[in-house]
Amino acid sequence: MSGPGGTSIFDPRGPLHGGGGDQHNYYWSSGAGEQLVRGGAARLEIVREHRLRLTQCYIRPRGYSRIARRLARPGSVVILDGAPGAGRRAAATMLLEETSVSSGRIEELPAVLEEGVPDDPSSDDRYLLDLSRVGEGDYTAAQRTLMRYRSLVEKCGARMVAVAPAGLEWMLDAELTSLTAIVERPRGRAVLSRHLRVRQVPFIYEQLATDEVGHLLATAPMRDLDRLADLVLQARVSARYGTDFTHWRDEAVAAATNWTRQVAGQLRDHRDVRERALLLAAAMTHGSAADTVLGAADGLLEMLRYPKDETPALAREGVGEQLERLSLIRDDDGRVRFARLAYDSAVRQHFWENFPELRQGFRDWAGRCMALPELGPDDRARLANRFAEQALASGRPEDLCVLAERWTEPAADGRLRAEAAAILELGLSHEQYGARFRVRVYEWVRAPRLTPDLARVLTDVCRHVVAVTHPEQALVRLRYLVLRLKPSETTAQAARSALLELARGNRRLYARLVNPLLQRKWPKDRCLGLLAELLEPAALKIEPPWLECTLAWSAVMVGTPPAVWTPVVRRWLALSAHGRLSGRGLGVLVIATSGDRELLDQLYATACEWAETRPPGAMRPGLGEDRRRIADAFCRDIDIALGIGDVPTGPDARTTRDGT
């Protein structure tokens, strides 16, 4: 059950208690060979850090130990219920994380069955099914999916935790009622204190005893307490809001509770279109140079088709006056920002929430802003990130797909591939819309028209984003890319490398790559070429599933000339001589011939030649004897397959053996 539709969870990918969706910012850049790569730490390492952070920050609510004991039994399934914001998703993740299973990831399963969800979990597997966002109309179908997963988990002895939608307990099927456990809300003060200590923010307990903080601690969802701790840390790091905890706390509480009203009041005071355009432009390009902010504001006015100001330039307000009028600050380095902590975020949110008829225009404007000459790579990354945040929050995920397509059109000349990858990553990582983006990627790779730059972006997000959380879905999408693109294309080679890397590191993925290639739905030569590469032993990280490995060998032997596959046979023999191939490995080669005399004779000749060839740079004593011993045993197996019994093999084996 780790296939398409499953998410490997190293962390909750959002609020540490509530599962409501932190905003994690991932930046992309062009690297060597012009392939998109993640700037900074690899995504897998980022995910592991988030997992560690959850473990450090999590406060176990009352009754947690009782639920953990239920899940300790192999084959256990638990359905978590509770009030919204109580931290049900984080509780599910921690429960699975703390089971006694020594290895393996936590895999998230879809509420709606998607293509290729496998039905062969192992006893070490742990699964999370988050139904918290399922509505009343879809809950019955989601429960049927839950029942299917439950039967598989119980059968194989795995473990699963499902998160039920709040308020729909009356719809729960009677068959599932006994599996339910209630997650109570942890104590807010303990939660915030833990988050602050993990962030190494110094404070004393009494400093949390204000009316505003007390109200948040008593009523706020866990995700909001997580964000409050982040805001305190931002206030401290910025060094703009005092030098002790009480100043940081007050600024963070104001940012978390008051800015919505403040922004609404500011827009009431500034109804002029130019002022409002400058305000939104400053929020979208917050921290950029003044020229960038002004350029973005002019672009917004153009999008709105607002008439140009015909006033002579010297008669207009200067830049400093315009910024001061809107309470914007221009620092000594020329960068423009809002004075109050996180105020830019509140401004962006206000415009998207209160001007729904302009959201499509905002999308087009954000897309055009990427062409501003004043925007540097970091500015573009922040702008793409901020736009994606608002599009997802306002229920417009398709806007990200539209921009990804525009930024990878031939006219863009490859300049915005990094930004296209960044917004797709944010969509794929989104708790609510991630599944929709995975479907969109699937549609793209199967579409009749796919621009080269979009293909490159899809290759990289499949490899670096989807593969970390949904390896089987990444496999399917990369397979389509590999088989539809011309093998000589750079993107096809990158997709091929990513696809083989996935399959060579996981037995289940290995098998799921082999089977479709044997069905020959694509050009025969491409399928056989991919199978031949898959059989290369040097990069193999696992013992392959022998049935699929045998079928792959059989297809390659029958469908390609010996010049293609005999070098791979020699490498398998070498691997066996070094003790890195199990006894079954060479037997697979014999079985793959299906008794074909010509193929068996070719294997025999290849083994004899290999045995008498000294490997280049061989230093280990006795390596030649090992090679002859391996070849002798392999040739005896071939003789048995031919039905001729044991025949001496050695230097002159090919002259003494007539094959009858």
Secondary structure, DSSP 4 states (H G I P E B T S, - for coil): --STT-EEESS-SS-TTT-S-------EEE-GGG-EEESSS-HHHHHHHHHHHHHHH--PPTTHHHHHHHHTSTT-EEEEE--TTS-HHHHHHHHHHTSS--S--EEEE-SS--TT--S---TT-EEEEE-TT--HHHHHHHHHHHHHHHHHHHHHT-EEEEEPPTT-GGGS-GGGGGGEEEPPPPPHHHHHHHHHHHTT----GGGG-SHHHHHHHHHS-HHHHHHHHHHHHHHHHHT-S-SSHHHHHHHHHHHHHTHHHHHHHHHHH---HHHHHHHHHHHHTTTSBHHHHHHHHHHHHHHTTPPP--S-GGGSPPHHHHHHHTTEEE-TTSBEEESSTTHHHHHHHHHHHH-GGGHHHHHHHHHHHTT-TT--HHHHHHHHHHHHHHHHHTT-THHHHHHHHHHTSGGGTTTTHHHHHHHHHHHHT-TTTHHHHHHHHHHHHHSS---HHHHHHHHHHIIIIIHHH-HHHHHHHHHHHHHHS-TTSHHHHHHHHHHHHHHHT-HHHHHHHHHHHHTT-S-HHHHHHHHHHHT-STT--SPPPHHHHHHHHHHHHHHS-HHHHHHHHHHHHHHHHTT-S-HHHHHHHHHHTTT-HHHHHHHHHHHHHHHTSPPTT--STTHHHHHHHHHHHHHHHHHHHHT------STTHHHH----
